[in-house]
Amino acid sequence: MRAYRRLRVRLPQRHRNKLGDVLKGGVQPVRVVLRALTLLQLHDAKTASQVAANVRLTSKAVREIGRRYQDGGLDRALYDRPRPGAAPFLTPAQRKQIVAMVCSGPPEGFARWTVRLIAEEAVKRKLVPGVGRETIRILLQHDDLQPWREKNVVRRRARPGVYREDGGRAGSI
């Protein structure tokens, strides 16, 4: 087993006050609260294993929080760095062009738009270099479009005083 050197964390008063505000404040992410508790207990000269048992983290996680405080300060210890995430596949201009295409009539020989047809037509019309069905499905779902649906039956409500074709009065028994 590897022997770790003792982690010493000394928090200045302003950092202890900020940690107290985090703990007293309203709703906070659980990660932030656990990290604040960890730093306060490390400041009280508890070992990483004691702190880990108290806050139900691993000793490795406790040491990492302490090192992040020493290397980057309080904000670095409490909060994660922003993650870049994946770039959107379609640009806003491409999204608008595809939606406009779907809002127009379907191509010659087709009764209505389908997700597969939209993907094929978007590539054929060179709106996008390539696009999958799932990307199109999510785009349509986001804009609440359902071009494959068509109304098959339109019924008019019978109004009082209007007679039905069978001679009976609408709304009467």
Backbone torsions as a table, in degrees:
resi	resn	phi	psi	omega
1	MET	NA	144.9	-176.1
2	ARG	-83.8	135.8	178.3
3	ALA	-92.0	126.6	-179.9
4	TYR	-99.7	142.0	173.6
5	ARG	-74.1	149.8	-175.5
6	ARG	-63.9	132.1	-179.5
7	LEU	-86.2	118.7	-179.5
8	ARG	-110.4	118.8	178.8
9	VAL	-121.5	119.6	176.9
10	ARG	-114.0	115.8	-179.2
11	LEU	-97.9	126.8	173.5
12	PRO	-67.5	162.8	-175.5
13	GLN	-57.3	-40.2	-178.4
14	ARG	-64.5	-34.0	177.4
15	HIS	-72.3	-38.1	176.6
16	ARG	-63.8	-39.8	177.4
17	ASN	-62.9	-42.2	179.7
18	LYS	-65.6	-40.3	177.3
19	LEU	-64.0	-39.1	176.5
20	GLY	-62.8	-40.0	177.3
21	ASP	-64.4	-38.8	178.2
22	VAL	-62.5	-43.3	-177.4
23	LEU	-73.2	-33.1	179.9
24	LYS	-83.2	-24.1	-174.6
25	GLY	-63.4	-178.2	-177.5
26	GLY	-68.6	-140.5	-175.6
27	VAL	-70.4	127.9	178.8
28	GLN	-130.8	151.5	172.9
29	PRO	-60.8	143.9	-177.7
30	VAL	-58.8	-38.8	179.6
31	ARG	-56.8	-44.1	-177.5
32	VAL	-65.7	-42.3	-179.4
33	VAL	-64.1	-45.1	179.4
34	LEU	-63.7	-38.9	178.6
35	ARG	-67.3	-38.2	177.7
36	ALA	-64.5	-45.6	177.6
37	LEU	-60.9	-40.0	178.7
38	THR	-61.0	-47.2	-178.9
39	LEU	-63.6	-41.0	179.4
40	LEU	-64.0	-39.3	179.6
41	GLN	-72.5	-33.9	175.2
42	LEU	-65.8	-34.9	176.8
43	HIS	-63.9	-32.3	179.3
44	ASP	-79.2	14.1	174.8
45	ALA	66.7	29.8	173.5
46	LYS	-84.1	153.3	179.4
47	THR	-77.0	163.4	-179.6
48	ALA	-61.2	-37.8	-179.7
49	SER	-69.8	-36.5	176.7
50	GLN	-65.7	-44.7	179.4
51	VAL	-63.5	-41.7	-179.7
52	ALA	-60.6	-40.4	178.8
53	ALA	-67.9	-36.0	-178.0
54	ASN	-71.7	-42.2	-175.2
55	VAL	-101.6	3.2	177.5
56	ARG	59.7	47.0	170.8
57	LEU	-118.0	172.4	174.5
58	THR	-83.2	158.3	177.4
59	SER	-61.0	-37.6	178.8
60	LYS	-61.3	-42.8	179.0
61	ALA	-64.2	-40.0	178.8
62	VAL	-63.3	-45.6	178.9
63	ARG	-63.2	-37.8	179.3
64	GLU	-64.9	-41.0	177.3
65	ILE	-62.5	-43.8	178.5
66	GLY	-62.8	-41.8	179.0
67	ARG	-67.2	-38.2	178.3
68	ARG	-64.6	-35.4	176.3
69	TYR	-65.8	-45.8	-178.8
70	GLN	-64.6	-37.0	-176.5
71	ASP	-84.7	-37.5	-171.6
72	GLY	-124.7	-0.5	178.9
73	GLY	93.1	-175.2	-172.8
74	LEU	-66.8	-46.8	-178.4
75	ASP	-62.9	-37.6	178.7
76	ARG	-66.4	-33.2	179.9
77	ALA	-76.0	-34.9	-175.7
78	LEU	-84.4	-39.2	-169.9
79	TYR	-116.0	147.5	175.8
80	ASP	-77.2	154.4	173.3
81	ARG	-71.4	150.3	176.5
82	PRO	-64.4	140.5	179.9
83	ARG	-96.9	142.6	-174.1
84	PRO	-70.9	-36.4	-177.5
85	GLY	71.8	169.1	179.7
86	ALA	-82.1	145.8	177.2
87	ALA	-71.8	143.6	178.0
88	PRO	-61.5	142.6	-176.4
89	PHE	-71.8	-39.1	-179.5
90	LEU	-107.5	137.1	174.7
91	THR	-76.4	160.8	177.9
92	PRO	-56.8	-36.0	178.7
93	ALA	-65.8	-41.9	178.6
94	GLN	-64.9	-39.7	179.0
95	ARG	-60.6	-45.2	-179.3
96	LYS	-64.0	-39.8	179.9
97	GLN	-65.2	-40.5	179.8
98	ILE	-67.9	-41.8	178.3
99	VAL	-63.2	-41.6	178.4
100	ALA	-63.4	-39.5	178.4
101	MET	-62.2	-43.2	-178.7
102	VAL	-68.1	-32.7	-179.4
103	CYS	-73.6	-18.6	175.1
104	SER	-83.5	178.7	-179.0
105	GLY	-70.4	157.9	178.9
106	PRO	-70.7	162.7	-179.2
107	PRO	-63.9	164.6	179.6
108	GLU	-56.3	131.5	178.0
109	GLY	93.5	-1.6	179.8
110	PHE	-121.4	139.7	-179.7
111	ALA	-79.7	-33.4	-178.2
112	ARG	-157.4	168.4	178.7
113	TRP	-78.2	141.2	168.4
114	THR	-121.9	166.0	-179.4
115	VAL	-61.9	-42.3	179.0
116	ARG	-63.4	-42.8	-179.5
117	LEU	-64.8	-39.7	178.8
118	ILE	-62.3	-44.4	179.7
119	ALA	-62.2	-44.7	-179.7
120	GLU	-64.6	-45.2	-178.4
121	GLU	-66.7	-36.4	179.2
122	ALA	-62.7	-38.3	178.2
123	VAL	-74.1	-42.1	-178.5
124	LYS	-62.5	-39.8	179.4
125	ARG	-82.3	1.9	178.3
126	LYS	60.1	35.8	172.9
127	LEU	-75.9	-34.0	177.2
128	VAL	-140.1	150.5	178.7
129	PRO	-67.6	-31.3	178.6
130	GLY	-170.4	141.5	-179.0
131	VAL	-151.5	145.1	-179.8
132	GLY	-97.4	165.8	-179.8
133	ARG	-62.8	-38.9	-177.1
134	GLU	-65.3	-37.8	177.4
135	THR	-62.9	-42.9	178.5
136	ILE	-65.4	-42.9	-179.6
137	ARG	-59.4	-44.6	-179.6
138	ILE	-66.6	-39.3	177.4
139	LEU	-60.5	-45.8	179.9
140	LEU	-66.2	-39.8	179.0
141	GLN	-64.4	-40.5	-179.8
142	HIS	-63.3	-39.4	-179.2
143	ASP	-92.1	6.3	177.9
144	ASP	55.3	45.7	177.1
145	LEU	-105.0	138.2	176.6
146	GLN	-137.1	72.1	-173.3
147	PRO	-69.6	-17.3	-179.0
148	TRP	-78.5	-12.6	178.5
149	ARG	-87.2	140.0	172.3
150	GLU	-138.9	148.8	179.9
151	LYS	-78.3	121.4	-179.3
152	ASN	-89.8	-36.3	-175.1
153	VAL	-130.9	129.6	175.2
154	VAL	-116.3	121.0	-179.9
155	ARG	-114.6	138.5	177.6
156	ARG	-95.7	138.4	176.9
157	ARG	-71.8	140.4	175.6
158	ALA	-79.3	132.8	179.3
159	ARG	-99.3	151.1	176.6
160	PRO	-57.6	136.7	179.7
161	GLY	90.7	-4.1	179.5
162	VAL	-103.8	133.3	-177.0
163	TYR	-90.1	144.9	175.3
164	ARG	-82.5	170.1	-179.0
165	GLU	-65.8	-28.9	-177.4
166	ASP	-80.0	6.0	175.6
167	GLY	93.9	-15.2	179.6
168	GLY	-79.5	162.0	-179.8
169	ARG	-85.7	133.7	179.6
170	ALA	-67.0	132.9	177.6
171	GLY	87.0	-6.6	179.1
172	SER	-99.4	162.9	-178.0
173	ILE	-95.0	NA	NA
